């Protein structure tokens, strides 16, 4: 089964689209159910879904299997809050940095492993090996993770999803950080999605294993995540703050404009990330210099508190 550049990029988009749905629909379940069981279930499901692309006979099955795999691959995002819960308050930044270093290194070095495995046994070998590794991780989590119960058991699942949307609505900082993260991930995917297309064609003509080794260049950046967590523990989180749409746009831009247009797209995503971060810092700084805005009820509260009989709980005239 051979895939053209557009369909190949679409598989990346399918994986990340499924991953995005998993973040929205599955990760919040950590507030409802026991978290070790959730993490183990997600890793086990990922191992099963990886068998679908491993045995795919056509591009449609490959896309469906990739999307399902992405949906349950959010198990790592359940493990991160578990690590935060188990860490001491003064060490949480370092612990999260260490865990994120593992995640980023895995994302980058997976390309190296993909190249080596593809060269040795074909592209399906990647999925078979990955399925075995996910099953192994599920077993290790089941053995070594302590039980951690969700603290929102009184919520229904629809209510949980509504509360997630409400957080995005009422927390401006969360919206800013979501935008920054989306653009950062888009710029990351623009590079790594198009890079394979560039290196496989003339004048480079690299093999799959050689292209995989190119991912080692990005490993140095991933290692900084563990270092970045330490200033966060000391209250300097802004010093270390830096999608799916990235890989989807890459396939379109590559087809119509080539590598130069891809570079422009990546630069635009990176510039957007910097612009959003700068605007967020300006707005937060201005808000810190203003007195808090009080509602009418809050403005009337001091007057009611000073009324006769309020302190003793006795109403006037009685």
N, C-alpha and C positions, 0 to 999 in steps of 0.2 A: 504494500500500500504506500503510494507516494503522495505527498502533500505539497501544494504550491505555497508560495510565501504568504498569501492572504489567509489561507486556511491554517497554516502553521501559526501565524500570529493570532488567529481566532481561537486556537486552543489555549493560548496564554490568557486571552480575554475571558474564555469560558471558565478557566480555573479561578481567575481572580473575581469574576462575577459570582461564582459559587461561594468563594471565600467571603465576599462582602455579605451575601445572604446569611452565611453561617454566623458572622459577627453580629448581625441584627437579630436573627431568629434563635440561635443556639447558645451563644455565649451568655446571654442574660439568664439562662436556666441555672447558672451557678448560684443565683439568689433563691432558687426554689428547691433544688435537689442537692443531695450530698455530692460534693465537688469531686471527690476521688472517683466515684462511680461515673460521673459525667465525663471526666477526662478519659478514663479507661474506655468507656463506651465510644467516645469520638475517635480515639486511636484505633480501636478494633473495627469500627465502621469504615474508617479510611483504608485499612488494610483490605477489607472486602471490596470496596469500590475500586481500588487500584487494579483489581483483577479484570474489571470491565475494559479499560483501555489496553490491558495486557493481551486480551484475546479479541480486540476489536477487528472486525472484518472490513469496515469502511469508515469514512470520515465522520459520519453522523454518530455512530456508536462511540467513536473516539471522543467526540465533543461532549456527548452525554456523560460518559464515564469520567471525563476530566472535570466537568461541572459538579458532579456528585462528589468526587474526591475533594475538590476545593471546598464544598459545603461543609464537610466534616473535618477538614484539615485545620479547623480553628481550635483543635484541642490544645495547641500550644498557648493560645490566648486564655485558656482556662488555667493552665499551669502557672502562668505569670502571677495572677492574683493569689494563687495558693502560696507561691514563694514569698509574696509580700506579707501575707498573713502570718507565715511561720518566722519571718525575720524580725529581729529587734527593731524598735522604731528608729533608732539612730543609724541603722545599717540598711534600711530599705532601698535607698538609692543605689548603693553598691550592689545589693542583691539583684535588683531589677536590671541594672547594667550588665551584670554577669549573665543573667538569663537571656537578655536581648542580644548579647554578644554571641551566645550559642545559636540563637535564631538566625541572626544575620549571617554568621559564618556558614550555617547550614544552607541558607538560601543561595549563597555565593558558591560554596564548594560543591553543592549539588550539581552545578553545571560542569565542574571538573569531573565528578563521578559519572555524570551522564555521558560525557565524551568518552571516558575510558570504557564504561560498560557497553556503550553502543559500538565501539570499535571491536570489543571482544566478542559480543554475542548478539548484536543488533539492538534496535531501539526498544523492543519489547522486554529485553532483559532488564532495562531500567525499572519498569513497572513491577516485574516479578521480585526483584531484589528489594525495592521500596516497600512492597506489600509485606515481605518477610520482616523488614526492619520495624515497620509500624506495629505489627503483631507483637514483636519482641518488646517494644516500648510499652505497649498496653500491659503486658505481663509485668514488666518492671515497675510501672506505676502502681499496679494493683498490689504488689508485694511491699514496696517501700514507702508509698505515700500514706500519711495518716488520714483518718476519716475527718472530713470537715463538712458539717451540715450547713445548708443554706439558711440564711436568717430572714427570708421573706416568705415562709411557707404559707402564710395566710393570704398571699396574693394569688389570684388566678393567672394563668399564662397570658390571656389577653390584657389583663390589668398590668402585668409586668411589662409587656411591650408598650402599653400606653405610657407607663411611667418613664420608660427609656426615651420615648419621643418628647415627653414633658421636660425631661432634663435638657434635651437639646434646645427646647423652646425657651426655657427660663434661665439657662446658664450661658450668657454671652461668651465667656471665656472658652467654654467647651466648643462652641461653634467656630471660634477663631482657630483653636487648635485642630479641630477636625479639618478645616480648610487647609491649614499648613501641612498637616499630615498627608492629605489627599494630593496636593501638588508635589510634595516631596516624593511620594511613592510613584506619581506619574513620571517625574523626571528620571527616577531610577529605572522604571520599566521601559521608557523611551530608549535609553541607552542599551540595556541588555537584550531587549527584543530585537532591535535593529542590528545589533552587533553581529549576530549569527549570520544574518543575510549578507552583511558586508564581507565578512571573512571567508565565507564559503565560495564566493564568486571571484572571478578574475579581477585584479591581478594577484590576489592572495591565494585563493584555492586551498585554504587550510582544511585539514581533516577534522572529523568530529572530536577526536581526542585532543588535537591541538587547540581547537576553539574552547574546549572545556578548561584547558590549562590557563586560558586567558582570564578566567574568573579569579585566579589567584591574585591578580592585580588589585581587586577590590577587597581582599581579605584584610589589608591594613586598616581600611576605613572601618570595617566591622569591629576590629579590636578596640577602637576608641570608645565603644559603648560602655564597657566596664569602667573605663577611666571617667567617662562623663557622669556616671552615677554618683561619684564621690562628692563633687561640688554640690550636687542636689541635696545630699544629706546635710550640708552646711548652710542650706538656705539660698544657694546661688543657682536656682534652677534655670533662670533666664540665660545664664552664660552657656548652657549646654543645649538649648532648644534650637534647634536649627532655624496607582489605582487602576483601577481597572481601565479608566479612560486613556491612560498613557499607552498601554499596549494596543488598544483598539485604534487610537489615532495613529500610532506608529505604522500599522499595516497600510492605512490609507495614504499617509504622507510618503512612505517609502515607495509605494506603487507609482505615485504621481510626481514625486520630486527627488527621490533618491536620498543619499546619505546627507547631502547638504541641508535639505529640508528637515530631515530628522534632527540634525544638530540645532537648527533654528527652533524646532519644537521643544527640544530638551532645554535649550537656553530660556525659552519663554516660560516653561514650567518652573525652572529654578528661579527666574526673576520674580515670578508670581509668588513663590514661597517667601522670598526675602521681603517683597512688598507687603504681604499679609502679616508677617511677623513684625515689621516696622509699624504698620498701622495699629496692630494690637497693642504694642508697647506704648504708643502715643496715647491711645484711648485709655489704657489702664493708668498711665501716669496722670492724665487729666482728671480721671475719676478719683484718684487718690487725693488730689488737691481740692476737691469740692466737698462741702458738707453733705451728709447723706440726705436724700430726698425722703421726706416724711409724708405719709398718707394723712388724710383729714382725721382719721381715727387716732393716729399717733400724735398729731398736733393737739387734739383735745384731751388726751390722756393726762398730761400734767395738771390741767385745770380741774379735771374731775378728782384727781388725787388730792388736791389741796382743798376741796370742798369740805365744809363742816361735817363731822361725823364719819368721813371716809376712812380715816385711820382706825377708828374703833369699830367700824363695821356697822354703826348705828345710823340710820337714815335721819335727816333733819325732820323735826316735827313729831318724833316718836319718843 
